[in-house]
Amino acid sequence: MNYSDDEDEVDWFKLALSHDHRDETLQARLCIEYYYLLYPRNDRSKILRAMFYSQMALYELSEQSLRSIRLTKKTSKRFLKLYHWQWATLHLMRNERQQAIEHYDLCIKSAPNNAENYIDKAKVLRMLSQDDEAIKTYQLAIAQAEQSEEAWLKLGKMYCALSRLAEAKESLEQAIALVPEYADALKALADVTHALQLQAMFQANEIQEVIQTSDADVSSPATVDAFGLAYDHEEREECVQALVCLDQFALQRPRSIGAPLLRARVLRQLGNIDEGFAALKIYTEKPNTPENIIVQYHFEMARLHKARNEYAEAIVHYDILIKLQPNSTISRILKGGILAKMGRYEEALASHYAATTCEGDVDEAWYNIGLIRRAQMRLQEAQAAFEQALAITPDYPEAERALQDIIDGRQLQARLKAMELANERHQ
């Protein structure tokens, strides 16, 4: 990045956003801090700092920045929306979901024509298992917002998660009517349409038209195929069809030991976390469950909790997995990632450093160590960690970009320090 020799010609705000867009996190942070140094009373600099610190899980710094903002009667509705949205984001990252909803309501009050505000609120309502309220919120977005195609899409996907397929199909068709080339809506509609066809075939006992049955002499030749078909659909992200196949398989093999795991995974991807947990409950009631199933159970439980921002609960399952697989990197890395998201950097580092002594993705552990050290502004250690990751896996684009950000960022840091000293001398 080339900078002007005259700092007055540099728009540090736009430059920070540009670096952030390119995942040049250190350089973005340095530009934000310098912008704040130049304009400490500017609310725009404060909101930018709050947003950036929240992304880095530096929640106390984010909150301090937000609390330093003084709203007045002259504050624009656009800024009010941004201010409350950032508070909502901060509360959500801390799993303070009710407080997040309160701020999303204030966002809606500030910008009632913006569908994004309603959609963000509905997402939190779903985390709280308030499905009826979430549906009403999507419907409000459709009625009030200027561009409602995304609200129709989200509503359609929610109906998919609740297995209300006719309503899902109608909602997705509405999204496509507004934007005919809406790729996400077209893909979701195809999944629902084929799922309805599958459902009808299962009910009519015509599944032979869809899959090749086994030659083995079994009482229900489609039984094994229904599970295999569900797995194939899940692999292709056709989760509605996968769920229909699993419903059929459950009728034929209600005591299957593996099907509830796949069901929970499909439900999680559809966003139905409550039913995902319900599907896994069977494993707490079954004695002598094979260890490989127990391992998969704890992984899926952790993912379900993470989907709700229930990070402490997810860590419980990762700790169990570490005991079950003490020489594997994956559980330690995933645990470290959640601890970092919680802002518990030292504990996260301990988990990642432990992973570097295990078997598996050691390069990913070093990369994550680098990210945390960068957030802590311990740049020499961050650089060394990224170099370790690249020494193990030379073709690691994320580590390459992060290392370059450190190199360029340290040069920018020196330049900004020189500019600060020059400004002090002129004062």
C-alpha positions as CSV (number, residue, x, y, z in Angstrom):
1,M,0.0,0.0,0.0
2,N,1.4,3.4,-1.0
3,Y,0.8,6.3,1.4
4,S,1.1,10.0,0.7
5,D,4.0,11.8,2.3
6,D,1.4,14.4,3.4
7,E,-0.7,12.8,6.1
8,D,-3.4,15.4,5.5
9,E,-4.0,13.7,2.1
10,V,-4.5,10.3,3.7
11,D,-8.1,9.3,4.5
12,W,-7.2,7.0,7.4
13,F,-10.8,5.9,7.9
14,K,-11.2,4.6,4.4
15,L,-7.7,3.2,4.5
16,A,-8.6,1.2,7.6
17,L,-11.7,-0.2,6.0
18,S,-9.7,-1.1,2.9
19,H,-7.1,-3.0,4.9
20,D,-9.9,-4.8,6.9
21,H,-11.6,-5.8,3.6
22,R,-8.4,-7.5,2.5
23,D,-7.9,-9.2,5.9
24,E,-4.9,-7.1,6.7
25,T,-5.8,-6.9,10.3
26,L,-2.7,-5.3,11.8
27,Q,-2.6,-2.6,9.2
28,A,-6.3,-1.9,9.6
29,R,-5.8,-1.6,13.4
30,L,-2.9,0.7,13.0
31,C,-4.8,3.0,10.7
32,I,-7.8,3.0,13.0
33,E,-5.7,3.9,16.0
34,Y,-3.9,6.7,14.1
35,Y,-7.3,8.1,12.9
36,Y,-8.5,8.1,16.5
37,L,-5.3,9.9,17.5
38,L,-6.0,12.6,15.0
39,Y,-9.7,12.9,15.8
40,P,-10.2,11.6,19.4
41,R,-13.6,13.3,19.7
42,N,-14.9,12.1,16.4
43,D,-17.7,9.6,16.9
44,R,-16.9,7.9,13.6
45,S,-13.4,7.1,14.9
46,K,-14.9,5.7,18.1
47,I,-17.5,3.4,16.3
48,L,-14.8,2.1,14.0
49,R,-12.6,1.2,17.0
50,A,-15.5,-0.5,18.7
51,M,-16.3,-2.5,15.6
52,F,-12.7,-3.6,15.1
53,Y,-12.1,-4.5,18.7
54,S,-15.2,-6.6,18.8
55,Q,-14.1,-8.5,15.7
56,M,-10.8,-9.3,17.6
57,A,-12.6,-10.4,20.7
58,L,-11.2,-7.4,22.6
59,Y,-14.6,-6.8,24.2
60,E,-13.6,-4.5,27.0
61,L,-11.9,-2.1,24.6
62,S,-14.9,-2.3,22.3
63,E,-17.3,-1.4,25.2
64,Q,-15.0,1.4,26.3
65,S,-15.1,2.9,22.9
66,L,-18.9,2.6,22.6
67,R,-19.4,4.2,26.0
68,S,-17.3,7.1,25.1
69,I,-19.8,8.1,22.4
70,R,-22.3,10.8,23.4
71,L,-25.6,10.7,21.5
72,T,-27.5,13.9,21.1
73,K,-30.7,15.1,19.4
74,K,-28.6,16.0,16.4
75,T,-27.2,12.4,16.0
76,S,-28.3,11.1,12.6
77,K,-30.5,8.1,12.3
78,R,-27.9,6.4,10.2
79,F,-25.3,6.7,13.0
80,L,-27.9,5.6,15.6
81,K,-28.5,2.5,13.6
82,L,-24.8,1.7,13.4
83,Y,-24.3,2.5,17.1
84,H,-27.0,0.2,18.3
85,W,-26.0,-2.5,15.8
86,Q,-22.5,-2.5,17.3
87,W,-23.9,-2.8,20.8
88,A,-26.1,-5.7,19.6
89,T,-23.0,-7.4,18.1
90,L,-21.0,-7.0,21.2
91,H,-23.8,-8.4,23.4
92,L,-24.3,-11.3,21.0
93,M,-20.6,-12.2,21.1
94,R,-20.8,-12.3,24.9
95,N,-24.0,-14.5,24.6
96,E,-26.1,-11.7,26.1
97,R,-28.9,-12.4,23.7
98,Q,-31.8,-10.5,25.3
99,Q,-29.7,-7.4,25.4
100,A,-28.8,-7.9,21.8
101,I,-32.5,-8.0,20.9
102,E,-33.1,-4.8,22.7
103,H,-30.5,-3.0,20.5
104,Y,-31.7,-4.6,17.3
105,D,-35.2,-3.2,18.2
106,L,-33.5,0.2,18.4
107,C,-31.8,-0.4,15.1
108,I,-35.3,-1.1,13.6
109,K,-36.6,2.1,15.1
110,S,-33.7,4.1,13.6
111,A,-34.0,2.4,10.2
112,P,-37.4,0.7,9.8
113,N,-36.9,0.2,6.0
114,N,-33.7,-1.8,6.4
115,A,-34.4,-5.6,6.2
116,E,-31.0,-6.4,7.7
117,N,-32.1,-5.2,11.2
118,Y,-35.1,-7.5,11.3
119,I,-33.1,-10.4,9.9
120,D,-30.4,-10.0,12.6
121,K,-33.1,-9.8,15.3
122,A,-34.8,-13.0,14.0
123,K,-31.5,-14.8,14.1
124,V,-31.2,-14.2,17.8
125,L,-34.8,-15.1,18.4
126,R,-34.1,-18.4,16.8
127,M,-31.1,-18.9,19.2
128,L,-33.6,-18.4,22.0
129,S,-36.0,-21.0,20.5
130,Q,-38.6,-18.3,20.0
131,D,-39.6,-19.5,16.5
132,D,-43.0,-17.9,16.4
133,E,-41.5,-14.5,17.2
134,A,-38.8,-15.0,14.6
135,I,-41.4,-15.8,11.9
136,K,-43.3,-12.6,12.9
137,T,-40.0,-10.6,12.6
138,Y,-39.3,-11.9,9.1
139,Q,-42.9,-11.1,8.2
140,L,-42.4,-7.6,9.5
141,A,-39.3,-7.2,7.4
142,I,-41.3,-8.3,4.3
143,A,-44.0,-5.7,5.1
144,Q,-41.8,-2.8,6.1
145,A,-38.4,-3.1,4.3
146,E,-37.7,-1.6,0.9
147,Q,-35.9,-4.8,-0.3
148,S,-37.5,-7.9,1.1
149,E,-36.0,-10.7,-1.0
150,E,-33.5,-11.7,1.7
151,A,-36.3,-11.8,4.4
152,W,-38.3,-14.1,2.1
153,L,-35.3,-16.3,1.7
154,K,-34.6,-16.5,5.5
155,L,-38.3,-17.2,6.2
156,G,-38.3,-19.9,3.6
157,K,-35.2,-21.5,5.1
158,M,-36.7,-21.3,8.6
159,Y,-39.8,-23.1,7.3
160,C,-37.5,-25.8,5.9
161,A,-35.9,-26.2,9.3
162,L,-39.4,-26.7,10.8
163,S,-40.3,-29.1,8.0
164,R,-43.1,-26.8,6.9
165,L,-42.3,-27.5,3.3
166,A,-45.3,-26.0,1.5
167,E,-44.8,-22.7,3.3
168,A,-41.1,-22.9,2.6
169,K,-41.7,-23.4,-1.1
170,E,-44.1,-20.4,-1.2
171,S,-41.7,-18.1,0.6
172,L,-38.7,-19.1,-1.7
173,E,-40.9,-18.5,-4.8
174,Q,-41.6,-15.0,-3.5
175,A,-37.9,-14.3,-3.1
176,I,-37.3,-15.4,-6.7
177,A,-40.2,-13.4,-8.0
178,L,-38.5,-10.3,-6.6
179,V,-35.0,-11.3,-7.8
180,P,-35.2,-14.0,-10.6
181,E,-31.5,-14.8,-10.5
182,Y,-31.3,-15.1,-6.7
183,A,-28.9,-18.1,-6.6
184,D,-29.4,-18.9,-2.9
185,A,-33.1,-18.9,-3.2
186,L,-33.0,-21.0,-6.4
187,K,-30.8,-23.6,-4.7
188,A,-33.1,-23.7,-1.7
189,L,-36.2,-24.0,-3.8
190,A,-34.8,-26.9,-5.8
191,D,-34.0,-28.7,-2.5
192,V,-37.5,-28.2,-1.2
193,T,-39.2,-29.1,-4.5
194,H,-37.3,-32.4,-4.7
195,A,-37.9,-33.1,-1.0
196,L,-41.6,-32.8,-1.6
197,Q,-41.4,-35.2,-4.5
198,L,-39.3,-37.6,-2.3
199,Q,-41.9,-37.3,0.5
200,A,-44.7,-38.2,-1.9
201,M,-42.8,-41.2,-3.3
202,F,-42.0,-42.5,0.2
203,Q,-45.6,-42.2,1.2
204,A,-46.7,-44.0,-2.0
205,N,-44.0,-46.7,-1.5
206,E,-42.5,-45.7,-4.9
207,I,-39.0,-45.1,-3.8
208,Q,-37.7,-47.6,-6.3
209,E,-38.2,-44.9,-8.9
210,V,-35.5,-42.8,-7.1
211,I,-32.8,-45.2,-6.0
212,Q,-31.4,-48.6,-6.9
213,T,-32.3,-51.1,-4.1
214,S,-30.0,-53.7,-2.8
215,D,-30.1,-57.3,-4.2
216,A,-29.8,-58.5,-0.6
217,D,-32.8,-60.3,0.8
218,V,-34.1,-57.9,3.4
219,S,-37.6,-57.1,4.5
220,S,-37.4,-53.5,3.3
221,P,-35.0,-53.2,0.4
222,A,-35.0,-49.4,0.6
223,T,-33.9,-49.2,4.2
224,V,-30.2,-49.0,3.8
225,D,-30.6,-46.9,0.6
226,A,-32.7,-44.3,2.5
227,F,-29.8,-43.7,4.9
228,G,-27.2,-43.7,2.1
229,L,-29.4,-41.3,0.1
230,A,-29.7,-39.0,3.1
231,Y,-25.9,-39.0,3.5
232,D,-25.4,-38.2,-0.2
233,H,-27.9,-35.3,0.0
234,E,-26.2,-33.9,3.1
235,E,-22.8,-34.0,1.4
236,R,-24.4,-31.9,-1.5
237,E,-25.9,-29.5,1.1
238,E,-29.4,-30.6,0.1
239,C,-30.4,-30.8,3.7
240,V,-34.2,-30.8,3.3
241,Q,-34.0,-33.9,1.1
242,A,-31.6,-35.4,3.6
243,L,-34.1,-34.9,6.4
244,V,-37.0,-36.4,4.4
245,C,-34.8,-39.5,3.8
246,L,-33.9,-39.7,7.4
247,D,-37.6,-39.5,8.4
248,Q,-38.2,-42.6,6.2
249,F,-35.2,-44.4,7.5
250,A,-36.3,-43.8,11.1
251,L,-39.6,-45.5,10.3
252,Q,-37.7,-48.6,9.0
253,R,-34.8,-48.6,11.5
254,P,-35.9,-46.7,14.6
255,R,-33.0,-48.1,16.7
256,S,-30.2,-47.2,14.3
257,I,-27.1,-46.1,16.2
258,G,-25.7,-43.9,13.5
259,A,-28.7,-42.1,12.1
260,P,-29.3,-39.7,15.0
261,L,-25.8,-38.2,14.4
262,L,-26.5,-37.5,10.8
263,R,-29.9,-36.1,11.7
264,A,-28.4,-33.7,14.2
265,R,-25.9,-32.5,11.7
266,V,-28.6,-31.9,9.1
267,L,-30.8,-30.1,11.6
268,R,-27.9,-27.9,12.7
269,Q,-27.2,-26.9,9.1
270,L,-30.9,-26.1,8.6
271,G,-30.8,-24.0,11.8
272,N,-33.1,-26.2,14.0
273,I,-30.8,-26.4,17.0
274,D,-33.4,-27.6,19.4
275,E,-34.3,-30.6,17.3
276,G,-30.6,-31.3,16.8
277,F,-30.1,-31.6,20.5
278,A,-33.2,-33.8,20.7
279,A,-31.8,-36.1,18.1
280,L,-28.6,-36.7,20.1
281,K,-30.4,-37.3,23.4
282,I,-30.6,-41.0,22.6
283,Y,-26.9,-41.4,23.2
284,T,-27.2,-40.3,26.8
285,E,-29.7,-43.1,27.3
286,K,-27.8,-45.9,25.5
287,P,-25.3,-47.9,27.5
288,N,-22.2,-49.4,25.8
289,T,-22.2,-47.0,22.9
290,P,-19.1,-47.6,20.7
291,E,-16.3,-45.1,21.3
292,N,-16.3,-43.8,17.7
293,I,-20.0,-42.9,18.1
294,I,-19.2,-41.2,21.5
295,V,-16.5,-39.1,19.8
296,Q,-18.8,-38.0,17.0
297,Y,-21.5,-37.3,19.6
298,H,-19.3,-34.8,21.5
299,F,-18.1,-33.1,18.3
300,E,-21.7,-32.5,17.2
301,M,-22.8,-31.4,20.7
302,A,-20.0,-28.8,20.6
303,R,-21.0,-27.6,17.2
304,L,-24.7,-27.2,18.3
305,H,-23.7,-25.2,21.3
306,K,-21.3,-23.1,19.2
307,A,-24.2,-22.4,16.8
308,R,-26.0,-20.7,19.7
309,N,-22.9,-18.9,20.9
310,E,-22.9,-21.1,24.0
311,Y,-19.2,-21.3,24.1
312,A,-18.7,-22.5,27.7
313,E,-20.9,-25.5,27.0
314,A,-19.0,-26.3,23.8
315,I,-15.7,-26.2,25.7
316,V,-17.1,-28.9,28.1
317,H,-17.4,-31.3,25.1
318,Y,-14.0,-30.4,23.7
319,D,-12.5,-31.2,27.0
320,I,-14.1,-34.6,27.0
321,L,-12.8,-35.2,23.4
322,I,-9.3,-34.2,24.5
323,K,-9.4,-37.0,27.1
324,L,-10.7,-39.4,24.5
325,Q,-8.2,-38.4,21.9
326,P,-5.2,-37.0,23.8
327,N,-2.8,-37.1,20.8
328,S,-5.1,-35.4,18.3
329,T,-4.8,-31.7,17.4
330,I,-8.4,-31.1,16.3
331,S,-10.2,-30.9,19.7
332,R,-7.4,-28.6,21.1
333,I,-7.5,-26.4,18.1
334,L,-11.3,-26.1,18.1
335,K,-11.2,-25.4,21.9
336,G,-8.6,-22.8,21.4
337,G,-10.6,-21.1,18.7
338,I,-13.6,-20.8,21.0
339,L,-11.5,-19.5,23.9
340,A,-10.1,-16.9,21.6
341,K,-13.6,-15.9,20.5
342,M,-14.5,-15.5,24.2
343,G,-11.5,-13.1,24.6
344,R,-9.7,-15.7,26.8
345,Y,-6.4,-15.4,24.9
346,E,-4.0,-16.9,27.4
347,E,-6.1,-20.1,27.7
348,A,-6.5,-20.2,23.9
349,L,-2.8,-20.0,23.5
350,A,-2.3,-22.9,26.0
351,S,-4.7,-25.0,24.0
352,H,-3.0,-24.2,20.6
353,Y,0.5,-24.7,22.0
354,A,-0.6,-28.1,23.3
355,A,-1.9,-28.9,19.8
356,T,1.6,-28.3,18.4
357,T,2.9,-31.3,20.3
358,C,0.1,-33.6,18.9
359,E,-0.6,-35.4,15.7
360,G,-2.6,-33.7,13.0
361,D,-2.9,-30.1,11.8
362,V,0.0,-28.6,13.6
363,D,0.3,-25.9,11.0
364,E,-3.2,-24.7,11.9
365,A,-2.3,-24.5,15.5
366,W,0.7,-22.3,14.7
367,Y,-1.4,-20.1,12.5
368,N,-3.9,-19.6,15.3
369,I,-1.1,-18.8,17.7
370,G,0.0,-16.1,15.2
371,L,-3.5,-14.6,15.1
372,I,-3.7,-14.3,18.8
373,R,-0.2,-12.8,19.1
374,R,-1.2,-10.3,16.4
375,A,-4.3,-9.4,18.4
376,Q,-2.1,-8.9,21.5
377,M,0.3,-6.7,19.4
378,R,3.2,-9.1,20.1
379,L,4.3,-8.8,16.6
380,Q,7.6,-10.6,16.7
381,E,6.0,-13.7,18.2
382,A,3.1,-13.5,15.7
383,Q,5.6,-13.4,12.8
384,A,7.5,-16.4,14.2
385,A,4.3,-18.4,14.5
386,F,3.2,-17.7,11.0
387,E,6.6,-18.7,9.8
388,Q,6.3,-21.9,11.7
389,A,3.0,-22.6,10.0
390,L,4.5,-22.0,6.6
391,A,7.6,-24.1,7.4
392,I,5.2,-27.1,7.8
393,T,2.9,-26.2,4.9
394,P,4.5,-23.8,2.4
395,D,1.3,-23.6,0.4
396,Y,-0.9,-22.0,3.1
397,P,-2.5,-18.9,1.7
398,E,-4.0,-17.6,4.9
399,A,-0.7,-17.9,6.7
400,E,1.1,-16.2,3.8
401,R,-1.3,-13.2,3.9
402,A,-1.1,-13.0,7.7
403,L,2.7,-13.0,7.6
404,Q,2.8,-10.3,4.9
405,D,0.4,-8.2,7.0
406,I,2.8,-8.4,9.9
407,I,5.8,-7.4,7.7
408,D,3.9,-4.5,6.1
409,G,2.3,-3.6,9.4
410,R,5.6,-3.3,11.2
411,Q,6.8,-0.9,8.5
412,L,3.6,1.1,8.8
413,Q,3.9,1.1,12.6
414,A,7.4,2.6,12.3
415,R,6.2,5.3,9.9
416,L,3.2,6.3,12.0
417,K,5.5,6.5,15.1
418,A,7.8,8.9,13.2
419,M,4.7,11.0,12.1
420,E,3.6,11.2,15.7
421,L,7.0,12.4,16.9
422,A,7.1,15.0,14.1
423,N,3.6,16.2,15.1
424,E,4.7,16.5,18.7
425,R,7.8,18.6,17.7
426,H,5.5,21.0,15.7
427,Q,3.1,21.5,18.6
